[in-house]
Amino acid sequence: MLQPVSYGLEAEPTARAAAAVEASVAEPRKHVTVANALSQALNMPDMALVTHHDHYSPTPGRLLDESGLVIAANWQTWMREQIDLANGNAVTVWERYREKAWTTTEWRPNLLYFSGQTGGRAWDFHQVAVRAQQEFTSKRLFSRESWYRPHDKRELLDGNCAGPVVENAAALSPIRYSLKEIVDFGKFVDLGTQLYSEISTSSAIDL
């Protein structure tokens, strides 16, 4: 888990906010539970979701056998190990496992932005970025047909193994939340104003 980044906040409230976010139960529509958790942790009654970015590419998940048992926690890491065992020969790996009806999963990420007012000025607020991700069934790892024989190991590592995508992929986990960063915009703007003033004063003296 990546450590959250904080701009203008002490370590203690940042840690408190991170713990509150990670303990939140998923509520996917407006993520109200996360907003409430941040509101209590940071003492900001008006904390609310303001926007989100969900256009990020999925990240590799697990490798599951025909019964749904876990073969590897990360199928891409497993694939890299298999390629190394085969001395870099992608075809050898494909031949060894192409009859296995193993499926992969993927983590679909979303980045949520929350905001809560801290003072009377328009820029007196905290912006809080929260990672939200959920695991879904993805596709069969390999295709058995001979015309899908891989040309090189990059095809396997990129997941271009021609395995069919699982139709109506189901979510395999609830949404998991983690704190990415907190920015105290009031302090950020004040610091920028102070630096601008110092630079302007220095320039005027030089003239």
Rosetta blueprint (number, residue, H / E / L):
1 M L
2 L L
3 Q L
4 P L
5 V E
6 S E
7 Y E
8 G L
9 L L
10 E L
11 A H
12 E H
13 P H
14 T H
15 A H
16 R H
17 A H
18 A H
19 A H
20 A H
21 V H
22 E H
23 A L
24 S L
25 V L
26 A L
27 E L
28 P L
29 R L
30 K L
31 H L
32 V H
33 T H
34 V H
35 A H
36 N H
37 A H
38 L H
39 S H
40 Q H
41 A H
42 L H
43 N L
44 M L
45 P L
46 D L
47 M L
48 A E
49 L E
50 V E
51 T E
52 H E
53 H E
54 D L
55 H L
56 Y L
57 S L
58 P L
59 T E
60 P E
61 G E
62 R E
63 L E
64 L E
65 D L
66 E L
67 S L
68 G L
69 L L
70 V E
71 I E
72 A E
73 A L
74 N L
75 W H
76 Q H
77 T H
78 W H
79 M H
80 R H
81 E H
82 Q H
83 I H
84 D H
85 L H
86 A L
87 N L
88 G L
89 N L
90 A H
91 V H
92 T H
93 V H
94 W H
95 E H
96 R H
97 Y H
98 R L
99 E L
100 K L
101 A L
102 W L
103 T E
104 T E
105 T E
106 E E
107 W E
108 R E
109 P E
110 N E
111 L E
112 L E
113 Y E
114 F E
115 S E
116 G E
117 Q E
118 T L
119 G L
120 G L
121 R L
122 A L
123 W L
124 D L
125 F E
126 H E
127 Q E
128 V E
129 A E
130 V E
131 R E
132 A E
133 Q E
134 Q E
135 E E
136 F E
137 T E
138 S E
139 K E
140 R E
141 L L
142 F E
143 S L
144 R L
145 E L
146 S H
147 W H
148 Y H
149 R L
150 P L
151 H L
152 D L
153 K H
154 R H
155 E H
156 L H
157 L H
158 D L
159 G L
160 N L
161 C L
162 A E
163 G L
164 P L
165 V E
166 V L
167 E L
168 N L
169 A L
170 A L
171 A E
172 L L
173 S L
174 P L
175 I L
176 R E
177 Y E
178 S E
179 L E
180 K E
181 E E
182 I E
183 V E
184 D E
185 F H
186 G H
187 K H
188 F H
189 V H
190 D H
191 L H
192 G H
193 T H
194 Q H
195 L H
196 Y H
197 S H
198 E H
199 I H
200 S H
201 T H
202 S H
203 S H
204 A H
205 I H
206 D H
207 L L
